Amino acid sequence: QLEFVQSGGGLVQPGGSLTLSCTGSGFNFDYFAVGWLRQAPGKEREKVSCISSVDGSTNYMNFAEGRFTISRDRTKNTLYLQMTSLKPEDTAVYYCNAGTSWGNGTLVTVSS
């Protein structure tokens, strides 16, 4: 059973920044493809970004490219999503995942 502790969500004004964290417990992120997804109110869950388990390469959806950065700290077994230039349409619950397991999500609200 993979367990995650997510943190870092909250309310931010348009144009602001937030960093989400996801710490894994009982497993090592290095052995999984890991990433972030989000689900906006009334919408399907969508991929945001991921890190390949094969070569560590990163991938971003178009809306995240240039604004979001995914990274991991192996010493802390923690995955991060740095988000900048946030827009109201980025409002969503953000989930980290490893393999086929998911965190509980953290709410990000972008509003003035």
Backbone torsions as a table, in degrees:
resi	resn	phi	psi	omega
1	GLN	NA	117.7	177.9
2	LEU	-85.2	133.1	178.4
3	GLU	-121.6	145.9	-176.9
4	PHE	-131.7	147.5	170.1
5	VAL	-122.8	113.5	-178.9
6	GLN	-100.8	148.5	176.6
7	SER	-155.6	169.2	172.6
8	GLY	107.0	-6.8	179.4
9	GLY	-74.3	177.4	178.5
10	GLY	154.0	-167.1	-179.6
11	LEU	-98.3	131.8	179.0
12	VAL	-141.4	148.9	179.2
13	GLN	-78.5	154.4	175.6
14	PRO	-54.6	138.2	-176.7
15	GLY	90.0	-10.3	-178.3
16	GLY	-82.7	-175.8	-176.3
17	SER	-131.5	152.4	173.7
18	LEU	-147.5	150.9	172.3
19	THR	-122.7	124.0	177.0
20	LEU	-95.3	145.0	178.1
21	SER	-124.2	151.4	178.6
22	CYS	-146.6	110.0	-178.8
23	THR	-102.1	129.3	-179.6
24	GLY	-90.4	143.7	179.0
25	SER	-127.9	131.0	177.7
26	GLY	84.3	6.1	177.9
27	PHE	-158.3	168.8	179.8
28	ASN	-113.5	123.2	179.9
29	PHE	-55.7	-28.2	-175.1
30	ASP	-59.8	-23.4	-174.7
31	TYR	-91.7	3.8	-176.0
32	PHE	-131.2	153.1	162.5
33	ALA	-71.4	130.5	-174.8
34	VAL	-125.5	159.0	-179.8
35	GLY	-177.0	-172.9	178.3
36	TRP	-127.1	141.7	172.9
37	LEU	-130.4	168.4	177.8
38	ARG	-145.6	157.4	176.8
39	GLN	-137.4	112.9	177.5
40	ALA	-82.7	156.9	179.8
41	PRO	-54.5	126.5	176.9
42	GLY	76.3	8.3	-177.9
43	LYS	-122.4	166.1	176.8
44	GLU	-73.5	154.3	173.6
45	ARG	-67.4	137.5	-179.0
46	GLU	-132.6	151.8	178.5
47	LYS	-70.3	144.2	175.6
48	VAL	-111.3	-53.5	-175.2
49	SER	-163.8	157.8	178.6
50	CYS	-152.3	162.8	175.2
51	ILE	-121.4	127.2	-179.2
52	SER	-69.8	140.6	175.8
53	SER	-80.3	-12.5	-176.5
54	VAL	-83.8	-51.6	-174.5
55	ASP	-129.9	4.6	178.0
56	GLY	74.8	9.4	179.7
57	SER	-70.7	152.9	-178.6
58	THR	-109.1	153.7	-179.1
59	ASN	-140.5	139.9	-178.3
60	TYR	-130.6	145.3	169.7
61	MET	-71.3	160.6	-175.8
62	ASN	-56.3	-40.3	-176.0
63	PHE	-68.4	-20.2	-178.2
64	ALA	-96.7	-21.7	-176.2
65	GLU	-57.9	127.7	178.0
66	GLY	85.2	-14.1	-179.8
67	ARG	-115.6	-32.5	-176.9
68	PHE	-110.7	147.6	176.3
69	THR	-132.6	124.3	176.2
70	ILE	-97.0	141.1	178.3
71	SER	-155.9	168.4	175.9
72	ARG	-142.6	149.8	177.1
73	ASP	-112.9	106.8	-176.7
74	ARG	-64.6	-32.0	-178.2
75	THR	-68.7	-26.3	179.9
76	LYS	-106.6	-1.0	-175.2
77	ASN	48.9	48.0	-173.9
78	THR	-127.5	138.3	177.3
79	LEU	-105.5	142.1	-178.1
80	TYR	-126.5	154.2	168.9
81	LEU	-135.5	108.0	176.2
82	GLN	-89.3	126.1	-177.2
83	MET	-121.9	128.1	178.4
84	THR	-126.0	168.6	179.4
85	SER	47.4	47.5	-175.5
86	LEU	-66.6	145.8	-178.3
87	LYS	-121.0	156.9	177.6
88	PRO	-54.3	-32.5	-179.7
89	GLU	-73.3	-5.5	173.4
90	ASP	-83.5	-6.0	178.1
91	THR	-60.3	123.4	-175.7
92	ALA	-177.1	168.4	166.9
93	VAL	-89.6	127.2	-177.5
94	TYR	-103.7	132.4	-178.0
95	TYR	-120.0	135.5	169.6
96	CYS	-92.5	156.0	176.1
97	ASN	-146.7	153.9	175.0
98	ALA	-137.7	121.4	-175.6
99	GLY	61.5	-119.7	-179.8
100	THR	-110.3	14.0	179.7
101	SER	-106.8	153.3	-172.7
102	TRP	-130.3	150.1	169.4
103	GLY	-76.8	177.8	-178.4
104	ASN	-81.3	-12.0	177.4
105	GLY	94.9	151.8	175.3
106	THR	-138.6	135.6	-174.3
107	LEU	-83.9	130.9	172.5
108	VAL	-117.1	122.7	179.0
109	THR	-119.2	122.3	179.5
110	VAL	-110.3	109.2	-174.9
111	SER	-158.5	149.2	175.7
112	SER	-94.9	NA	NA
